[in-house]
């Protein structure tokens, strides 16, 4: 709040406004793309992939704001990425299992007729 209230130079104001505007535009497009993704794919798949936003946010902080990683940041990154990868693999295995069961049932139906 101190930075917003006591701006000393117009260039800081302009850069702040541009940064906020760019963030709002990116958020707007991210919501549109997530809506389109949920329109064409199951919500469970899209929600699992939405966890990757956290990883990109931390990557941005590392690159642009020179965030120093400590133990808690590293553990959080590992937990979120591990859970996201684990859920993605689980969903893929479950989808393949359901497809195999449907295929087996259709073969059984053809044999009984």
TASUL-V741779 format. One record per residue. RES is the residue in three letters. D_FIRST is the distance of its C-alpha to the first C-alpha in Angstrom with 1 decimal. Layout:
res: {RES & RES}
d_first: {D_FIRST & D_FIRST}
This chain:
res: {UNK & UNK & UNK & UNK & UNK & UNK & UNK & UNK & UNK & UNK & UNK & UNK & UNK & UNK & UNK & UNK & UNK & UNK & UNK & UNK & UNK & UNK & UNK & UNK & UNK & UNK & UNK & UNK & UNK & UNK & UNK & UNK & UNK & UNK & UNK & UNK & UNK & UNK & UNK & UNK & UNK & UNK & UNK & UNK & UNK & UNK & UNK & UNK & UNK & UNK & UNK & UNK & UNK & UNK & UNK & UNK & UNK & UNK & UNK & UNK & UNK & UNK & UNK & UNK & UNK & UNK & UNK & UNK & UNK & UNK & UNK & UNK & UNK & UNK & UNK & UNK & UNK & UNK & UNK & UNK & UNK & UNK & UNK & UNK & UNK & UNK & UNK & UNK & UNK & UNK & UNK & UNK & UNK & UNK & UNK & UNK & UNK & UNK & UNK & UNK & UNK & UNK & UNK & UNK & UNK & UNK & UNK & UNK & UNK & UNK & UNK & UNK & UNK}
d_first: {0.0 & 3.8 & 5.4 & 5.2 & 6.2 & 8.7 & 10.6 & 14.0 & 16.2 & 17.2 & 17.8 & 14.3 & 13.6 & 16.8 & 16.2 & 12.8 & 14.7 & 17.7 & 16.0 & 14.6 & 18.1 & 19.9 & 18.2 & 19.1 & 22.6 & 23.1 & 22.1 & 24.4 & 27.3 & 26.8 & 27.3 & 30.3 & 31.8 & 31.4 & 33.1 & 35.9 & 36.3 & 36.7 & 39.1 & 41.4 & 41.0 & 40.9 & 37.5 & 38.2 & 38.5 & 35.3 & 33.3 & 34.6 & 33.6 & 30.1 & 29.4 & 29.6 & 26.1 & 24.7 & 26.9 & 25.9 & 22.2 & 23.0 & 25.3 & 22.6 & 20.4 & 23.5 & 24.5 & 21.3 & 18.9 & 21.7 & 21.0 & 23.4 & 25.5 & 26.4 & 28.9 & 26.6 & 25.3 & 28.9 & 30.2 & 27.7 & 28.7 & 32.4 & 32.2 & 30.6 & 32.7 & 35.8 & 35.4 & 34.8 & 37.9 & 39.9 & 39.2 & 40.1 & 43.3 & 44.1 & 43.7 & 45.9 & 48.6 & 48.6 & 49.0 & 51.9 & 53.5 & 53.4 & 54.8 & 57.6 & 58.4 & 58.6 & 60.8 & 63.0 & 63.4 & 64.4 & 67.0 & 68.3 & 68.6 & 70.6 & 72.9 & 73.7 & 74.7}
